């Protein structure tokens, strides 16, 4: 993917009271993604490195892409990038590092994407809570909740919880 297409970058870190390998495994598991990725409508496993994603973003509509894992160091980090004609061209990296004072793991998520309007669009999107920064924060906080408590708190009500469990193959 050409770097000139990626005009916006977001990087956030959160400390989670779980071991790095466990968090790495959770993030690499496609079954966990419906609990972690906001607005995820469907995810399809293609092979060990590739998957197809479809999100239904409120106020924006459906967006889809194919992702490929481009770098992978089990327990430490992995990077993915979109392939082909992605609706949202991006690349991302998860990094897992021991937190100070044995407090668990510092998990960093960085996303580089093409954002029409760049910083201006991000600033305007923050007003309605739909910026890439908000999206990344929601993923990390969902990961923390899922890893530390076994579930992700939502305000979706019973029907929303049922939909998320069904997508993840959980009864």
C-alpha positions in Angstrom: 0.0 0.0 0.0 1.4 3.4 -1.0 2.2 5.5 2.1 1.0 8.7 0.3 -2.5 7.3 0.4 -2.4 7.1 4.2 -2.8 10.6 5.5 -3.9 10.0 9.1 -2.5 8.1 12.0 -4.0 7.2 15.4 -2.0 5.6 18.2 -3.4 4.6 21.6 -2.2 2.5 24.5 -4.0 0.8 27.4 -2.8 -1.3 30.2 -4.6 -4.6 30.7 -4.2 -6.9 33.7 -3.5 -10.0 31.6 -0.4 -11.7 30.1 0.8 -10.5 26.6 0.4 -13.9 25.0 -3.2 -14.2 26.1 -4.0 -10.7 24.7 -2.2 -11.4 21.5 -4.2 -14.6 21.1 -7.4 -12.8 21.8 -6.7 -10.0 19.2 -5.6 -12.6 16.6 -8.8 -14.6 17.1 -11.5 -13.8 14.5 -14.1 -15.2 16.9 -13.4 -12.4 19.4 -13.6 -9.6 16.8 -17.4 -9.1 17.1 -16.9 -8.2 20.7 -14.0 -5.8 20.0 -14.7 -4.0 16.7 -17.6 -1.5 16.8 -20.1 -1.7 14.0 -18.7 -5.1 12.8 -21.4 -6.7 10.6 -19.5 -9.7 9.3 -16.0 -11.2 9.2 -14.9 -14.1 6.9 -11.8 -16.2 7.4 -10.1 -16.7 4.0 -6.8 -18.4 5.1 -4.3 -18.2 8.0 -3.3 -14.6 7.0 -6.3 -13.2 5.2 -9.8 -12.2 6.2 -12.7 -10.2 4.7 -14.4 -7.5 6.9 -17.7 -5.7 6.6 -18.7 -2.8 8.9 -22.0 -1.0 9.0 -20.9 2.4 10.2 -23.8 4.5 11.6 -24.3 7.6 9.4 -21.8 6.4 6.9 -23.0 3.1 5.6 -21.4 -0.3 4.8 -17.7 -0.4 4.3 -15.7 -3.6 3.5 -12.1 -4.7 2.8 -9.8 -7.6 2.7 -7.0 -7.6 5.3 -3.7 -9.6 5.3 -1.4 -10.1 8.2 1.9 -8.7 7.0 4.1 -9.1 10.1 3.5 -11.5 13.0 5.6 -12.0 16.2 3.4 -14.2 18.4 3.0 -12.7 21.9 4.7 -9.5 20.9 3.0 -7.8 17.9 1.2 -8.2 14.5 0.6 -5.9 11.6 -2.1 -6.0 8.9 -2.8 -4.1 5.8 -5.7 -3.9 3.4 -5.5 -5.5 0.0 -7.0 -4.5 -3.3 -9.9 -2.0 -3.6 -10.7 -1.5 0.1 -13.5 0.9 1.1 -11.3 2.0 3.9 -7.6 1.7 2.9 -5.6 1.3 6.1 -2.9 -0.6 7.9 -2.7 -1.3 11.6 -0.4 -2.7 14.3 -1.0 -4.2 17.7 2.0 -4.2 20.1 2.0 -6.1 23.4 4.6 -5.1 26.0 5.0 -5.9 29.7 3.6 -3.1 31.8 5.7 -1.6 34.6 5.5 -3.1 38.2 3.9 -6.3 36.9 0.6 -4.6 36.2 -0.1 -6.8 33.1 0.5 -5.7 29.5 0.6 -2.4 27.7 -1.4 -2.9 24.5 -0.8 -0.3 21.7 -3.0 -0.1 18.7 -1.9 2.1 15.8 -4.0 2.6 12.7 -2.8 4.5 9.6 -5.6 5.2 7.1 -6.8 7.4 4.3 -9.1 9.9 5.7 -10.7 12.3 3.2 -10.1 15.8 4.7 -7.4 14.4 7.1 -7.2 16.2 10.5 -10.2 18.5 9.7 -12.5 15.5 9.0 -11.2 13.9 12.2 -12.0 17.0 14.3 -15.5 17.2 12.8 -16.1 13.5 13.4 -15.2 13.9 17.1 -18.2 16.1 17.6 -20.5 13.2 16.8 -18.3 10.5 18.4 -17.4 8.8 15.1 -13.7 9.8 14.6 -11.0 7.2 14.0 -9.6 8.1 17.4 -12.9 7.3 19.1 -13.1 4.0 17.1 -9.6 2.9 18.3 -10.4 3.8 21.9 -13.6 1.8 21.8 -11.6 -1.2 20.5 -9.0 -1.0 23.2 -11.6 -0.5 26.0 -13.6 -3.4 24.7 -10.4 -5.5 24.7 -9.7 -4.6 28.3 -13.2 -5.4 29.4 -13.3 -8.7 27.5 -9.9 -9.8 28.8 -10.4 -8.8 32.4 -14.1 -9.7 32.9 -15.0 -12.0 30.1 -17.6 -9.7 28.5 -17.9 -6.2 27.0 -20.4 -3.9 28.5 -22.8 -2.2 26.0 -25.9 -0.2 26.0 -27.4 -2.3 23.2 -30.0 -4.1 25.3 -30.8 -7.8 25.2 -31.3 -8.0 21.4 -27.9 -6.4 20.8 -26.1 -8.8 23.1 -27.8 -11.7 21.3 -26.6 -10.4 17.9 -23.0 -10.0 19.1 -22.9 -13.5 20.7 -24.4 -15.0 17.5 -21.7 -13.4 15.4 -19.0 -14.8 17.6 -20.6 -18.2 17.6 -21.4 -18.0 21.4 -24.7 -19.2 22.7 
